[in-house]
Amino acid sequence: MSRISLEELESYLWSSAVLLRTHIDAGAYKQYIFPLLFFKRICDVYDEECAQILKEYGEEALSWEEYHRFIVPEGHHWKDVRSVSSNVGVAIVHALQAIEKANTEKLHGVFGNAAWTNKNRLPDTLLKDLIEHFSSKTLSIANCPEDELGQGYEYLIKKFADDSGHTAQEFYTNRTVVHLMTEILKPKSGESVYDPTCGSAGMLISCVSHLQKLGQEWRNVKLYGQEITQLTAAIGKMNLFLHGIKDFKIVNDDTLKNPAFTERGELKTFDVVLANPPYSIKQWDRAAFENDKWGRNILGTPPQGRADYAFFQHIIKSMDKKTGRCAILFPHGVLFRQEEKDLRENLVKMDILDCIIGLGPNLFYNSPMEACIVICKMKKEPEKAGKVLFINAVNDVARKNAQSYLEDEHINKIASAYENYRDVEGFAKVATIKDIATNNYSLSIPLYAREQQTEDKVEELSLSNSCADWQTSSQEMRNCYNTLTSMLSKEA
């Protein structure tokens, strides 16, 4: 059997979504395609394991659980569902439930709760077409190794993000930005890594990939994530499994309301924390945070209209007191908004703030907003005490097909500036706490690292931003129109 190329895999995966195009909204593709893909992978790997067991140990060993990654109960295999001609949605639901039940510790809730039995949206003919499409390739490990299937899965996540517009932010963070964050934190073999708003687990996977590229042991890295949206948490779990990662724990719950990882009445702490929290959310329990039982309001209580510093403080409390370091993707507003001035002042005085990196526009998914990365260390190097590095990388960004991203040269330039931790004219500036106090504790990057611009450059950037704003607004209008059209068609 010939091994599937990455190009073939990507085409195969995206073609499954194309089958759904006239039946459901683009934003809903993920709740059907991902579970089917994972179901097919589990069954194909199970068959592969059975063939190997039969060859080495004989028929009596086929049911030995220790020889299988996952158990597929009799009657609930992919081929059983494929043989069903009517009520296909019911057969899918029963199979997914049976596999979850047989692998409760690993797979509880992983398949989500999509409306498989809604024949108005998913008639039997459509489900049969989907199953036949997925049946056209064998997703065994020999035919499709974990690293390649993981890349294919990430490709599909990105495609769904592109197609679903503004809803993508909840489960997808620009992977080039994630790569930069990982390069700066440099996770080590044996460390623990945590993402309190983990989405599809891209940041956790990036830490493992970093070690794999360096040829270092990665299987002893412990990964932890929490995600408020059930479907997104399930996507994250599937993503980790499909990348061949086994030692992880993803919990579906509200991080601010019910932090999932605690020890002896306190928040569990980690060596590395990466996060892209939902920005400036208004619906959160500020009163509870004001008297937080986990002691997270160490800087103060954020305003009701912006929970950014609530997530920030949760992360600070989640860092190991000696090895803890974090990289957080935020909108620039957290650096200078007046309503959070006291929180910023307390943060600066704690002297855990290590570096602030200003990135260009459109790196938040489907948003023209400029992003920044905030780096903190619980125990800074002696030579960094009382100092903060500001990096102004607002122009170090590439744009192609209406998408912004960081090229390798941008990532290397920014990571090198952080590593060197010294002034670079028009790009990087080491400021003291006294300097920041003089600026009334504003962390606005141009106050410290101001780029040298010509009038032509300013005009070029303004035009670029205007075009980006227009594209984003147009996409949002299309999404609203599609949603309205869908609602009207259902009423009709």
N, C-alpha and C positions, 0 to 999 in steps of 0.2 A: 504494500500500500504506500503510495507516494505521500511524502510529508507536505502539508499545506503551507504555501508561502504566505508571508504576511500580507501581501497585496491581495491574494485570493481570499484570505481570512476576512480582511476588511470589507471586501466586496460582498462576501457571503453574509456577514453580519448586517451590513447596512441594507441589503436587499430584503432581509426579513422585516425591517421597519417600513420599507416602501410598500409592502403588502398591506399595511394598516392605513395608508395615507388617506383614503377616502372614507374611512370608517370611524376613526377617532382623532382627537386633536393631537398635534405634535408633542405637546407637553405630557401626554399620557403614554407615549410609546414605551417609556422605560418600565412601566409597571407590568407590561406584558412580555416584552422581548427579553429582559434580563432573567426573569424566572425560567422561561423556556430554555434559554441558552444554558443556564446553570443545571437545570434538570437533565438536558441532553448530555452535558459534560459528565455529570455524576454517573449516569447510566453507561456511557461509553467507557469510562475509566473502570467502572465495576466489571464490565465484560472483559476488559483487558486484564484485570487482576485475576478474574476467574480462569482465563486461559492459561495464565502463568502458574496459578495454584494447581490446576489440573495436570499440568506438565511436570511440576516438581513434587507434588505431594499426593495427588490422586483425588478422586471424587469426594471422599469423605471429608476433605479439608475445605471444600468450597464454602461452607457456612461459617467457618471460623472468622469471627469478627476482627481479630487482630491482623488479619491479612488484607483488610479493606480500609480504605480511607473513609468511605461512607457505606452504610448498609442500604440496599434497595430491596424492600420487602417484596415477596412473591406476589405477582398480579398487579404490581404498580410500577413496572419498568416502562421505559420509553416505548418499547415495542408493543406493550399492552395497550397503551393509550393510542398508539398509531393504528392499531387494529380496530378501534371503535369507529363506527360509521355514523352514529347519532348521539346526541347529548354529549358531544366531545368536551364541552366546558366542564361538565360534571365529572367526567373521567380525569381531566387535568387536575381539578380541585382535589379529588380523592387521592390521586397519586402524590401530589405535593404534600398533602397533609400526612399521608402515610410515611413518606420519607422524612419529614420533619419529626414525626413521632418516634421513628426508629433511630434518629440521631439527635435527640432532644438537646443534649448538652452543647452540641456544635451548631445545629441548624435551627434552633427555635426562632420562629418569626422571620426566617431568612427569605421565604418566598413571597412575603407580603400578603395582601388580601384583595387582589384585583377582582373585578367583577367578571370572572370567566364564564359564568352561566347566563349572562345577559345576552340573549340571542338577537336582540335588536342591534346591539353594537357589534357583537361577535357571533355571527351565524356559524353553524357547523361547517359550511363550505369554506369560510375564511380560516377557521381554526385548522381544518384539514390541510389547507394550503400552507399555513405556517408550519405545521408539523412535517409535512412532506419536504418543505424547503430545508428545515433544519436536519432532516434525515438524509439529505443529499451528501453530507460529509460526516466522517467519523472523527469525533473530537477526543480520541484517545491521547494519552501522553506521548506515545511514540509518533503519532500522526500530527500532534499539535502540542509541543512542549509548553510547560507552564509560563515561561517568560514570554513566549510568543502569544499565547492566548491572553495573557495579562495585557500585553500591548494592544491586542485587538479589542479587548474590553474597554481599555482607556480611550481608544479611538471612537468606540460607540458612545461612550459617555460624552466625549467632546462633540460628536455629531448631534446628539440629542440636545446638548446645551445650545448649539448653533440654531437648531430648529425650533427650540421652545422659547427663545427670546429671553425676556426679563426674568422668567422663573428659574433660569439656570443657576443663578448665584447661590441658591441654597445647596446645590450639590456639586458645583464645579468651580474650582479656583484655577486661574491661568497657570498651567503647569510650568511655564518658564519662570514665573515668579516663585513658585514652590521650589524649583531647582535652586534658585538663588538663595532662598531662605535656608535650605538644607546645606548648601555650600558654606554658608556663614557659620551655622551651628556645629557642623562637623560631628554628627552622631558617631559614637564609638561602639565597638563590639561589646556586648554585655550590658549596654545601657537600657534604660526604660524611656519610652517616647510616648507623649500624650498629646491628643488634640481634643479640646473640650467642645468643639463644634465641627466634627470631623467630616460631615458631608459624605462623599463617596470614598473617603479614606486615602485620597491622593497624597496628602502630606505624610501619612504614616508609611505608605509604600515608597515614597521618595527617599526616606531615611534608609530603608532596606536597600534600595537601588544604589544609593551612595556607597554603601559598604560592598555591595556586589561588584561595582565597577572598580573598586580599589583592591578586589580579591581578598577581602577580609571576611571573617566569620560573621554571618548575619542571623543565623538561626537562633542565637541566644539573646537577640534583642526582643524585649517585651513591649508590645504595642497596646495602647489603651485609647479608646475613643468614646465620645458621647455625642449623640445626635438627636435632636428633638423631633424630627420628622420620621415616622415609621418606615416609609418606603425608602427614604434616603439612607437610613441606618441599614436596611436590608441590602441595598446596593453596595454599601461600604463593605459589609461582611462578604458578599459574593466576590467583590473585587479582590479582597485579601486572599480568599480561598483560591481564586483563579490564578493568582500570582504565586501560588505554592507556599503561602505563609500560613502557619498553623498556630503559633503562639501569640494570640491576640484576644482582646476582649472589647467588644463594641456594645454599648448600652443605649437603648432608645428611651430617652427621657430629657427633661428640661434641666440644663446644666446649672442655671442660676437658682431655680427652685429646688431641685433635687439632685445635687451632685452625686454621681454614681460611685465614685471611688473614695472610700474613707477607711481610716485605720485608727482604732482606739479613740474614737470620738473626734478625730481631726481629719482634714483632707489628706489623702494620700499624696505624696510628693514624687516628682519625676526628675530625671536628669535633663531631658529635652522636652520642651513644649513648643509646638507650632500651631498656629490658629489663624483663621480668617473669620472672625465673629460676624454675625449679622450686624450691619452698621445702623446705629442710631435708632434702635427699636424703641417704641413708645409703650407697648403693652408688656409691662413686667412689674413685679411686686416690689416697688421701691420701699414701702413701709417695712416689709420683712427684711430687706437688705440692710436697712438702717440699724436693725438690731440682729444682724446675721449671727446665727448660732455657730457658724463655722469661722467667725472672726475675719470675714473677707473684706470688711469695710475699713481697711487699714489706712487708706488715703482719705476717706470720707464717703459720703453718699452721693452718687451721681444724680443729676436732674432727671425728672420723670421722663422727659422727652428724648433722652439719649442714654442708653444703657451701655455705651462703649466702655466706660471706665468700671462698670460692674464686671464685665468680662475680663477686663485688664487685671482687676484686683483678684478675681478668681484664679487667674493664671499665676500671678505673683505668689499667692498662697499655695499653689500647686507645684512650685519649684523646690527641688532639693536645696537645703540651705548651703551646701558646699559646692555641688556640681551643677545646680540648676541654672539653665539658660533658656531663653525663649526668643522666638521671632513671631511677631504678630502683624498681620496685614490690616491696616486701618485706613479710613479716609483721612485726608489731611486735617480736617476740622479738629481732630483730637489734640492737635499740636498747639492750637491758638484760640479756640472758642472761649469767650470770656466766662461763660457759665461754669466752666470746668477749671478755672484758673487756680482755685485753692487745691484741687486734686493734683494738678500739675506741679504746683509748688511742693507739696508733700512728696510727690514722686521724685522730683529732682533732689530734694534734701535726703531721701533714703540712700542715694548714691548707688542705685542698682541699674540706672539707665546707662547703657553702654554705647549705643549708636542709633541714629535715626537716618533712614535712607528715603529720600524723596524720589518717587518713580513718576513716570509720565502718565498722561491721560489714557483712558480706555483699557487699563489693565485689570480693573474690576470688571467682571464679566458683564457684557452688554450695558455698560454704564460709562459715560464720558468722564466720570469723576477721577481725579488724580489720587493715586494710592501712595501710602508710605509704609515702610517696614520699621517697626520699633523693636530693637534688640535690647534685652536686659540680661544681666548676670547677677546672681545672688552673691557671688564672691568674685569681684573684679580683680584683675592683676594689679599689683601695687602701683605700677607706673600709670595705670588708668584711673586711679583714685581721684575723685573730685573732678573728673573730666567726662565729656560726652563728645563723640565724633558725629558731625553732621555731613552727610553726603548728598549733594544735589545732582541726582541722575535723571532729572526731568526730561532731558533730551536724549537720553540713552535708551531709545525704544524704537522698534521697527514696526511697520504697519503693512499688512498684505491682505487682500480680499476682505477689507473692512474689519480686520482683527489686528489688535496690537499685541506684541510679544517682545521678549528679550532675546537677542541673539547671544551666541556663546561669547562673543567679544564684549558685549555689555555685561554679562554675568561675571566674566573674568576681571573686567575693569573695576566693577563695584566690589567684588570679593577681595581683590588685591588692595584696594583703598582701605577696606576694613582691616585687613591683615596688617597693613603697614601702620595704620593709626597715626597719620600725620597730615599736615596741611598740604593740599594740592590746589593751586590757584584756580579759582572759579569752579571747583568741584568738591573739595573736602576741607573741613575746618574742625580742629579740635578746640572746643570751647570749655571753659571752666564753669563750675557752679556759680562763681561770682559773675561771670559774663552773662549767664542766663538770668540771674537775679536782677542784673542791671536792665535787662529787657523785660522786666516784670513777669518772669517765668514763662514767657512765650517760647515755644519750641519751633516756631515757624522757621523753616530751613533757610530761606533767603536772608534772614537776619544774621546768619552766620556764614553760610557758604553761598555767596551770590555769584551766579554765572555771568561771564562777560558776554554781552549781547550787542549785536549791531542792530540798526533799525530794520534792515532787511530780514534778520533772523526773527525779530519780534513779530513782523508782519506775517512771515511764513508760519510761525507757531499759531498765531491767531486764526489764520485761514484753516490750518490743520484741525484745530480744536472746533472751529465752527462746523466744518464738514463732519467731524466725528459726532458732534451734538445732533446735527441734522439726521445722520444715519440712525443714531440711537432712537431719536424721537419717531422716525419713520417706522422702525421696527416695533416700537411700543404701540403705535397706532394700528399696525397690521395685526398685532397680537390681540388688541382690544376688538378689532373688527371681526377676527376669526372667532373669538369667544362669543361675541354677540350673535354672529351668524349661526354658530352651533346651538346656542340657546333657542333661537327662533325656530330652527329646524326641528328641534326636539318637541317644542310646543305644538308645532304644526302636525 
